[in-house]
Amino acid sequence: MRFLLPLLLVLSALVTVLLPGCEPKEDIVTTDSSARLEFALDTVKFDTVFVSVGTVSKRLWVYNRNARAVRVAEISLQNRPGITYSLLVNGEVTLAARDVEIRGKDSLLVLVRATIDPTPNDLKPFLVVDDLKFRTNGNEQVVKVLSYGQNAYFHNQEEIRRNTVWKADKPHVIFDYAFVDSLVTLTIEPGARIYSHAGAALLVGGTLRCNADFRPTGELKPTDRNFVRFQADRREEFYQEIPGQWAGIWFLSSSRDNVVRFTEIKNSAFGLLVLNPKALRPFPAVTVENSVIQNISSAKQQFTNAGVSVGLDGAALLALSGNFVARNVLMANCEQSAVTGFLGSSVQLDYCTIANYTTQANRQTPSVLLAAALRINGQLQTAAPRLTVRNSIVWGSMREGEELEFVDGEQYAANISISNSVLKTKKYDNTGVLGQRKSGNILNPVEGPTYLFKSTPFRFRGKTLDYQLDTLSVAGNKAVPLPGLSTDLLNRLRNPTTPDIGAYERVNP
């Protein structure tokens, strides 16, 4: 045994001397000109980029299929006039990376980011193409980089202190906020597109007239270019239906006579929020007509300003001591409530459709929520709210099957009127606070073999959601005509004697 250790040392030395080098093959750099790279994409494509604003980064995976390592002499972009690209390679932001090694049978991730310069003569999106070049062992390989640029009006912490018109010739992009001062009117033209950065809001202390004077002459399509559209500024396909990307449109206590018509609001924390926590009179008022509000976040927001602190969950329409009149409005896919009214607020829904299907969150609150009491600065304050619902649908995916909630409703039951509507509710059946069957309402219809809507997240999955009425919908021909409301959300004529319930009239039922 005493000779074992010296013997092992000798054998170890012999192995080191006699065996060839054992450096792993994948670490040996080849200079063979046939050693080429492969790419996950032949073109790196950016969605429309607002000029002067950087994009998100796009990924490009680069593969070395060779057994040995390769050294990429240069990774670079041409950066043609009018556009600036930057690269992120191995954790380093650069315009050009050099001598980058990729081990055998390994890969490299390259991130590309673009910024496009303004082009004053271009109002429509314009195409910008560049080449991302890889030079390896004398070979040059190219991946195309393709971007669409678009000029825009930018509103960065902008305070609007005189009557202003937002035109539709270029998109509008809001950073942080745009504030409409009291006694000032902001008018938004038909067809305007408003994109908001993360957390940004349109704050209205005066008056908002959004598409207020648009008068269509015939039936519209949901994609009609005359609709004003509010959404987040993330243009990638993944973000097209994600709630909570921006803060929404907020009407402050000094706001008056607001009109929102033929407008789509999506992917925000709030759709339309009336924020009047001190209950100042007269209450801010908003009329909403022929509009769509959808994909609203459930995240609670804490509002602290002028000595007032209050927390509120997101909603399509939320009134805190404010008044809403909504006609021909679709409110869909809110992560919590669609309509909320607190502290003396008044909400009127005529020919509205609430289709509150939630697939991204576990919804805890019903679609329509009213409460007389709310804590402001930790103190409970009380004022009876008012709700009028006519010819409307209140439906959703709450597991308990309850889409109405009137907190302490017995105290203000006289302020609640719901008639000729389709309701998902067990609590407010033909007994208790509301005897709704006596008002022409249809309660808790069973879906199947007929359905309320053409397509929902739980019916025909994968299809485009469509909350127009199914051909045999129970809501068909069950409404009562209302004065001045002879057309539906898409400006289609309603049946003059037996119209359909909800925001949409069926076509050739």
C-alpha positions as CSV (number, residue, x, y, z in Angstrom):
1,M,0.0,0.0,0.0
2,R,2.9,2.4,0.7
3,F,3.8,2.2,-3.0
4,L,0.3,2.9,-4.3
5,L,0.3,6.7,-4.1
6,P,3.7,7.1,-5.9
7,L,2.4,4.7,-8.6
8,L,-0.7,6.7,-9.1
9,L,1.3,9.9,-9.5
10,V,3.5,8.3,-12.1
11,L,0.6,6.9,-14.1
12,S,-1.1,10.3,-14.0
13,A,2.0,12.0,-15.4
14,L,2.3,9.4,-18.2
15,V,-1.3,10.0,-19.2
16,T,-0.8,13.7,-19.4
17,V,2.3,13.3,-21.5
18,L,1.2,10.5,-23.8
19,L,-2.5,11.5,-24.5
20,P,-3.3,14.2,-27.1
21,G,-4.8,17.5,-25.9
22,C,-8.4,17.1,-24.5
23,E,-9.8,20.6,-25.2
24,P,-13.5,20.1,-26.0
25,K,-14.1,20.1,-29.8
26,E,-17.0,22.7,-29.4
27,D,-14.5,25.2,-27.9
28,I,-12.0,25.0,-30.8
29,V,-12.6,27.9,-33.2
30,T,-12.7,26.8,-36.8
31,T,-11.6,29.1,-39.6
32,D,-13.2,27.0,-42.3
33,S,-15.1,29.3,-44.8
34,S,-17.8,26.6,-45.1
35,A,-18.8,27.1,-41.4
36,R,-21.9,29.3,-41.8
37,L,-24.5,30.4,-39.4
38,E,-28.2,29.7,-39.3
39,F,-31.0,32.1,-38.2
40,A,-34.4,31.6,-36.6
41,L,-35.8,34.3,-38.8
42,D,-34.9,35.6,-42.2
43,T,-36.5,39.0,-41.4
44,V,-36.8,40.8,-38.0
45,K,-40.1,42.7,-38.2
46,F,-41.3,45.5,-36.1
47,D,-44.9,46.6,-35.8
48,T,-45.6,50.3,-36.5
49,V,-43.1,52.5,-34.7
50,F,-44.0,56.0,-33.7
51,V,-41.2,58.3,-34.9
52,S,-38.7,59.5,-32.3
53,V,-39.9,56.8,-29.9
54,G,-37.9,53.6,-29.4
55,T,-39.5,50.3,-29.9
56,V,-39.4,47.2,-27.7
57,S,-36.6,44.8,-28.5
58,K,-37.0,42.1,-31.0
59,R,-35.2,38.7,-30.6
60,L,-33.1,37.0,-33.2
61,W,-31.6,33.6,-32.4
62,V,-28.4,32.8,-34.2
63,Y,-27.4,29.1,-34.4
64,N,-24.0,27.5,-34.9
65,R,-24.7,24.0,-36.2
66,N,-21.0,23.2,-36.6
67,A,-19.2,20.8,-34.3
68,R,-16.6,23.5,-33.6
69,A,-16.9,27.1,-32.4
70,V,-17.0,30.0,-34.8
71,R,-15.8,33.5,-34.3
72,V,-18.2,36.1,-35.8
73,A,-15.9,38.9,-36.8
74,E,-18.7,41.5,-36.9
75,I,-22.4,41.9,-36.2
76,S,-23.6,45.2,-37.5
77,L,-26.4,47.3,-39.1
78,Q,-26.2,49.8,-41.9
79,N,-28.3,52.4,-40.0
80,R,-29.5,54.1,-43.1
81,P,-30.6,57.7,-42.8
82,G,-33.9,58.2,-40.9
83,I,-33.5,55.2,-38.6
84,T,-31.3,54.2,-35.7
85,Y,-30.9,50.6,-34.6
86,S,-29.1,49.4,-31.5
87,L,-28.1,45.8,-30.6
88,L,-27.8,43.9,-27.4
89,V,-25.2,41.2,-27.7
90,N,-23.9,39.2,-24.7
91,G,-25.4,41.8,-22.4
92,E,-23.7,44.8,-24.1
93,V,-25.7,47.5,-25.9
94,T,-23.8,48.4,-29.1
95,L,-24.1,49.6,-32.6
96,A,-21.7,46.8,-33.8
97,A,-20.4,43.8,-32.0
98,R,-17.0,42.2,-33.0
99,D,-15.2,38.9,-32.4
100,V,-18.2,37.2,-30.9
101,E,-17.6,33.5,-30.3
102,I,-20.4,30.9,-30.6
103,R,-19.5,27.4,-29.3
104,G,-20.1,24.4,-31.4
105,K,-23.8,23.3,-31.5
106,D,-24.7,26.4,-29.5
107,S,-26.6,29.6,-30.1
108,L,-26.5,33.4,-29.6
109,L,-29.4,35.7,-28.8
110,V,-29.3,39.1,-30.5
111,L,-31.8,41.8,-29.5
112,V,-32.6,44.6,-31.9
113,R,-34.2,48.0,-31.0
114,A,-35.3,50.7,-33.5
115,T,-35.9,54.5,-33.4
116,I,-37.2,56.2,-36.5
117,D,-36.7,59.9,-37.3
118,P,-39.6,62.2,-38.2
119,T,-40.4,62.6,-41.9
120,P,-42.6,65.7,-42.1
121,N,-44.2,64.9,-45.4
122,D,-45.5,61.4,-44.4
123,L,-48.8,61.2,-42.6
124,K,-49.4,57.5,-43.4
125,P,-47.1,54.6,-42.2
126,F,-44.0,54.3,-44.2
127,L,-41.6,51.3,-44.7
128,V,-38.0,51.4,-43.5
129,V,-35.7,48.4,-44.3
130,D,-32.2,47.7,-43.1
131,D,-29.7,44.9,-43.2
132,L,-28.3,43.1,-40.1
133,K,-25.0,41.7,-41.3
134,F,-23.0,38.8,-39.8
135,R,-19.4,38.3,-41.1
136,T,-17.8,34.9,-40.3
137,N,-14.6,33.4,-41.8
138,G,-14.9,35.7,-44.8
139,N,-18.6,34.9,-45.3
140,E,-21.2,37.7,-45.1
141,Q,-24.8,36.7,-44.2
142,V,-27.7,39.1,-44.0
143,V,-30.9,39.2,-42.0
144,K,-33.4,41.9,-43.1
145,V,-34.8,44.3,-40.5
146,L,-38.2,45.7,-41.5
147,S,-40.0,48.6,-39.7
148,Y,-43.0,50.7,-40.3
149,G,-42.7,54.2,-39.1
150,Q,-45.4,56.7,-38.4
151,N,-45.5,60.3,-37.5
152,A,-47.6,61.3,-34.5
153,Y,-48.6,64.2,-32.2
154,F,-47.0,63.7,-28.8
155,H,-48.6,64.9,-25.6
156,N,-46.1,64.6,-22.7
157,Q,-47.4,66.0,-19.5
158,E,-49.3,68.4,-21.6
159,E,-51.7,71.0,-20.0
160,I,-54.4,72.1,-22.5
161,R,-55.4,75.6,-21.4
162,R,-57.4,76.8,-24.5
163,N,-60.0,75.1,-26.7
164,T,-58.2,72.5,-28.7
165,V,-58.9,70.1,-31.5
166,W,-57.1,66.8,-31.8
167,K,-57.1,66.1,-35.5
168,A,-57.3,62.7,-37.2
169,D,-54.5,63.1,-39.7
170,K,-51.8,61.6,-37.5
171,P,-52.0,59.4,-34.3
172,H,-51.8,61.0,-30.9
173,V,-49.4,59.5,-28.3
174,I,-49.9,60.4,-24.6
175,F,-46.9,60.1,-22.2
176,D,-47.7,60.4,-18.4
177,Y,-50.8,62.6,-19.0
178,A,-52.6,65.2,-21.1
179,F,-54.7,67.5,-18.9
180,V,-57.7,69.5,-20.1
181,D,-58.1,72.5,-17.8
182,S,-61.4,73.7,-16.4
183,L,-63.5,75.9,-18.7
184,V,-61.6,74.5,-21.7
185,T,-63.0,72.0,-24.3
186,L,-61.0,69.3,-26.0
187,T,-62.6,68.2,-29.3
188,I,-61.5,64.9,-30.9
189,E,-62.2,64.5,-34.6
190,P,-63.8,61.4,-36.1
191,G,-61.3,58.7,-36.9
192,A,-58.6,60.0,-34.5
193,R,-56.3,57.3,-32.9
194,I,-55.0,57.9,-29.4
195,Y,-52.2,55.7,-28.0
196,S,-51.2,56.0,-24.4
197,H,-47.9,54.9,-22.8
198,A,-47.8,52.7,-19.7
199,G,-49.7,54.4,-16.9
200,A,-50.7,57.4,-19.0
201,A,-54.1,59.1,-18.7
202,L,-56.3,61.7,-20.3
203,L,-57.4,63.9,-17.5
204,V,-60.5,66.1,-18.1
205,G,-61.0,69.0,-15.8
206,G,-63.1,70.9,-18.4
207,T,-65.1,69.3,-21.3
208,L,-64.4,66.4,-23.6
209,R,-66.2,66.2,-26.9
210,C,-65.1,63.0,-28.5
211,N,-66.6,62.4,-31.9
212,A,-69.6,64.3,-30.6
213,D,-70.6,65.8,-34.0
214,F,-70.2,62.7,-36.2
215,R,-73.5,61.8,-37.9
216,P,-73.2,58.6,-39.9
217,T,-75.4,58.2,-42.9
218,G,-75.7,54.4,-43.0
219,E,-74.7,51.2,-41.3
220,L,-71.2,51.1,-39.9
221,K,-68.8,48.2,-39.6
222,P,-67.0,47.5,-36.3
223,T,-63.8,48.5,-38.0
224,D,-65.2,51.8,-39.5
225,R,-62.4,54.4,-39.8
226,N,-64.7,57.1,-38.3
227,F,-64.6,55.5,-34.8
228,V,-62.2,57.2,-32.4
229,R,-60.0,54.6,-30.9
230,F,-58.1,54.7,-27.6
231,Q,-55.6,52.0,-26.7
232,A,-52.0,51.5,-25.4
233,D,-48.9,52.3,-27.5
234,R,-47.6,48.7,-27.5
235,R,-48.3,47.7,-31.1
236,E,-47.2,44.1,-31.0
237,E,-49.8,41.5,-31.6
238,F,-49.4,40.0,-28.1
239,Y,-50.5,43.2,-26.5
240,Q,-53.6,43.8,-28.6
241,E,-56.1,42.5,-26.0
242,I,-54.1,42.8,-22.7
243,P,-55.9,44.9,-19.9
244,G,-54.3,47.6,-17.8
245,Q,-51.7,48.9,-20.2
246,W,-52.7,52.6,-19.6
247,A,-54.8,54.5,-17.0
248,G,-57.9,55.5,-19.0
249,I,-59.9,58.7,-19.3
250,W,-60.6,60.4,-16.0
251,F,-63.2,63.2,-15.5
252,L,-62.4,65.4,-12.5
253,S,-64.7,67.2,-10.2
254,S,-64.7,70.4,-12.3
255,S,-65.6,68.6,-15.5
256,R,-68.9,69.3,-17.3
257,D,-71.0,68.3,-20.3
258,N,-68.8,65.5,-21.6
259,V,-69.8,63.5,-24.7
260,V,-68.1,60.4,-26.0
261,R,-69.6,58.9,-29.2
262,F,-68.6,56.3,-31.7
263,T,-65.5,55.5,-29.7
264,E,-63.6,52.4,-28.7
265,I,-61.6,52.3,-25.5
266,K,-59.6,49.2,-24.7
267,N,-56.8,47.7,-22.6
268,S,-56.9,50.3,-19.8
269,A,-57.2,50.3,-16.0
270,F,-60.4,52.3,-16.3
271,G,-62.5,53.0,-19.3
272,L,-64.3,56.2,-18.2
273,L,-63.8,57.3,-14.6
274,V,-65.6,60.2,-12.9
275,L,-63.5,61.1,-9.9
276,N,-65.3,63.5,-7.5
277,P,-64.4,62.2,-4.1
278,K,-65.5,65.4,-2.3
279,A,-68.9,65.1,-3.9
280,L,-68.8,68.6,-5.2
281,R,-72.0,69.8,-6.9
282,P,-73.0,69.8,-9.7
283,F,-71.7,66.3,-10.3
284,P,-69.5,65.7,-13.4
285,A,-71.7,64.3,-16.2
286,V,-70.7,62.1,-19.2
287,T,-72.9,60.9,-22.0
288,V,-71.6,57.8,-23.8
289,E,-73.2,56.6,-27.1
290,N,-72.5,54.0,-29.7
291,S,-69.2,53.0,-28.1
292,V,-67.2,49.9,-27.1
293,I,-65.2,49.7,-23.8
294,Q,-63.4,46.4,-23.3
295,N,-60.4,44.7,-21.7
296,I,-60.4,46.6,-18.4
297,S,-58.0,45.8,-15.6
298,S,-58.9,44.6,-12.1
299,A,-55.9,46.3,-10.4
300,K,-56.9,48.5,-7.5
301,Q,-55.7,52.1,-7.9
302,Q,-55.1,54.4,-4.9
303,F,-56.0,58.0,-5.6
304,T,-54.4,60.6,-3.4
305,N,-54.8,64.3,-4.2
306,A,-55.7,67.5,-2.4
307,G,-56.0,65.8,0.9
308,V,-58.2,63.0,-0.4
309,S,-57.3,59.4,-0.5
310,V,-59.5,56.6,-1.9
311,G,-58.9,53.2,-3.5
312,L,-60.9,52.0,-6.5
313,D,-61.0,48.9,-8.6
314,G,-61.0,49.2,-12.4
315,A,-64.2,49.3,-14.4
316,A,-65.5,50.3,-17.8
317,L,-67.7,53.0,-16.3
318,L,-66.9,54.1,-12.7
319,A,-68.7,57.0,-11.1
320,L,-67.6,58.4,-7.8
321,S,-70.1,61.1,-7.2
322,G,-70.7,61.5,-10.9
323,N,-73.4,60.8,-13.6
324,F,-73.3,58.5,-16.6
325,V,-75.8,58.2,-19.4
326,A,-74.9,55.3,-21.7
327,R,-76.8,54.4,-24.9
328,N,-75.9,51.7,-27.4
329,V,-72.7,50.8,-25.5
330,L,-70.9,47.5,-25.3
331,M,-68.8,46.8,-22.2
332,A,-66.9,43.6,-22.4
333,N,-64.2,41.5,-20.7
334,C,-63.6,43.5,-17.6
335,E,-61.5,41.8,-15.0
336,Q,-63.8,43.1,-12.3
337,S,-67.0,45.1,-12.6
338,A,-68.1,46.8,-15.8
339,V,-70.3,49.5,-14.2
340,T,-69.7,50.9,-10.7
341,G,-71.5,53.7,-8.9
342,F,-70.6,55.2,-5.5
343,L,-71.7,58.0,-3.2
344,G,-74.8,59.5,-4.9
345,S,-73.8,58.7,-8.5
346,S,-76.5,58.2,-11.2
347,V,-76.0,55.6,-13.9
348,Q,-78.5,55.2,-16.8
349,L,-78.1,52.3,-19.3
350,D,-80.3,52.2,-22.4
351,Y,-79.8,49.5,-25.0
352,C,-76.4,48.5,-23.5
353,T,-74.7,45.1,-23.6
354,I,-72.5,44.0,-20.7
355,A,-70.8,40.8,-21.7
356,N,-68.3,40.5,-18.9
357,Y,-66.3,37.3,-19.7
358,T,-63.0,37.1,-17.9
359,T,-60.4,34.6,-18.9
360,Q,-57.2,36.3,-17.5
361,A,-58.3,36.8,-13.9
362,N,-60.4,35.3,-11.2
363,R,-63.2,37.9,-11.0
364,Q,-64.6,38.6,-7.5
365,T,-67.1,41.4,-8.2
366,P,-70.3,41.3,-10.3
367,S,-70.7,43.3,-13.5
368,V,-72.9,46.0,-12.0
369,L,-72.0,47.2,-8.5
370,L,-73.8,50.0,-6.6
371,A,-73.0,51.2,-3.1
372,A,-74.1,54.2,-1.1
373,A,-71.1,54.1,1.2
374,L,-67.4,54.4,0.5
375,R,-64.4,55.1,2.7
376,I,-62.7,58.4,1.9
377,N,-59.6,59.2,3.9
378,G,-60.5,56.2,6.0
379,Q,-63.9,57.7,6.9
380,L,-67.2,56.0,5.8
381,Q,-69.3,58.5,3.7
382,T,-72.8,57.8,2.5
383,A,-75.1,59.0,-0.3
384,A,-77.7,56.9,-2.1
385,P,-76.9,56.1,-5.8
386,R,-79.4,55.8,-8.6
387,L,-79.6,53.2,-11.4
388,T,-81.9,53.0,-14.5
389,V,-81.5,50.1,-16.9
390,R,-83.7,49.7,-20.0
391,N,-83.5,47.3,-22.8
392,S,-80.1,46.1,-21.8
393,I,-78.1,42.9,-21.2
394,V,-76.2,42.3,-17.9
395,W,-74.3,39.0,-18.4
396,G,-70.9,37.5,-17.5
397,S,-68.9,34.6,-16.3
398,M,-69.2,34.9,-12.5
399,R,-69.1,31.4,-11.1
400,E,-71.8,32.2,-8.6
401,G,-74.1,33.3,-11.4
402,E,-74.6,36.8,-9.9
403,E,-73.9,39.8,-12.0
404,L,-75.8,42.4,-9.9
405,E,-74.8,43.8,-6.5
406,F,-76.6,46.6,-4.7
407,V,-74.8,47.0,-1.4
408,D,-77.4,47.8,1.3
409,G,-79.8,48.1,-1.6
410,E,-82.9,48.1,0.7
411,Q,-82.0,51.6,1.7
412,Y,-82.2,53.0,-1.9
413,A,-84.5,50.4,-3.6
414,A,-86.7,53.2,-4.9
415,N,-83.7,54.6,-6.9
416,I,-83.3,51.3,-8.9
417,S,-85.3,50.7,-12.0
418,I,-84.5,47.8,-14.4
419,S,-86.9,46.9,-17.2
420,N,-87.1,44.8,-20.3
421,S,-83.6,43.6,-19.8
422,V,-81.7,40.2,-19.8
423,L,-80.2,39.7,-16.3
424,K,-77.9,37.1,-14.8
425,T,-79.0,37.3,-11.1
426,K,-80.5,35.1,-8.4
427,K,-80.3,37.5,-5.6
428,Y,-82.6,40.0,-7.3
429,D,-85.2,37.6,-8.6
430,N,-88.9,38.1,-8.2
431,T,-88.5,38.7,-4.5
432,G,-86.5,40.9,-2.2
433,V,-85.2,44.4,-3.2
434,L,-86.3,44.1,-6.8
435,G,-89.3,42.2,-8.3
436,Q,-87.7,42.3,-11.7
437,R,-89.9,39.7,-13.4
438,K,-92.7,42.2,-13.2
439,S,-90.8,44.7,-15.3
440,G,-90.5,42.7,-18.5
441,N,-87.0,41.3,-17.6
442,I,-85.7,37.9,-18.6
443,L,-83.7,36.4,-15.7
444,N,-81.1,33.7,-15.9
445,P,-81.9,32.2,-19.3
446,V,-80.1,28.9,-19.9
447,E,-77.7,29.1,-22.8
448,G,-78.0,26.2,-25.2
449,P,-79.4,25.1,-27.6
450,T,-79.8,28.9,-28.1
451,Y,-77.2,31.4,-27.1
452,L,-77.2,35.1,-26.2
453,F,-74.2,36.1,-28.3
454,K,-72.6,34.9,-31.6
455,S,-69.2,34.2,-30.0
456,T,-67.8,34.4,-26.5
457,P,-64.5,33.2,-24.9
458,F,-66.4,30.0,-23.9
459,R,-68.2,29.4,-27.1
460,F,-66.4,28.9,-30.4
461,R,-63.0,29.5,-28.8
462,G,-60.4,30.8,-31.3
463,K,-62.9,32.8,-33.2
464,T,-63.1,36.6,-33.1
465,L,-65.3,37.5,-30.1
466,D,-68.7,38.8,-31.3
467,Y,-71.2,40.1,-28.8
468,Q,-73.9,40.7,-31.4
469,L,-77.0,38.6,-30.7
470,D,-77.2,35.0,-31.9
471,T,-79.9,34.4,-34.5
472,L,-82.1,32.7,-31.9
473,S,-81.0,34.8,-28.9
474,V,-83.5,35.1,-26.1
475,A,-83.0,38.9,-26.2
476,G,-84.5,39.1,-29.7
477,N,-87.6,41.2,-30.2
478,K,-88.1,41.7,-26.4
479,A,-87.3,45.4,-26.0
480,V,-89.6,48.3,-25.8
481,P,-89.0,51.2,-28.2
482,L,-87.3,54.2,-26.6
483,P,-87.8,57.8,-27.9
484,G,-84.8,59.0,-29.9
485,L,-83.1,55.6,-30.1
486,S,-84.1,54.2,-33.4
487,T,-80.6,52.8,-34.4
488,D,-78.2,50.5,-32.7
489,L,-74.4,50.7,-31.9
490,L,-73.5,50.3,-35.6
491,N,-76.3,52.8,-36.7
492,R,-78.5,50.0,-38.0
493,L,-82.2,50.7,-37.8
494,R,-84.0,49.0,-35.0
495,N,-87.3,47.2,-35.3
496,P,-89.8,50.1,-34.7
497,T,-92.2,48.0,-32.7
498,T,-90.3,45.1,-31.2
499,P,-86.6,45.9,-31.1
500,D,-83.9,43.6,-29.7
501,I,-82.5,44.0,-26.2
502,G,-78.8,45.1,-26.0
503,A,-76.5,47.3,-28.0
504,Y,-76.9,45.4,-31.3
505,E,-80.0,44.9,-33.4
506,R,-79.9,41.6,-35.3
507,V,-79.6,41.7,-39.1
508,N,-82.4,39.9,-40.8
509,P,-83.4,37.8,-37.8
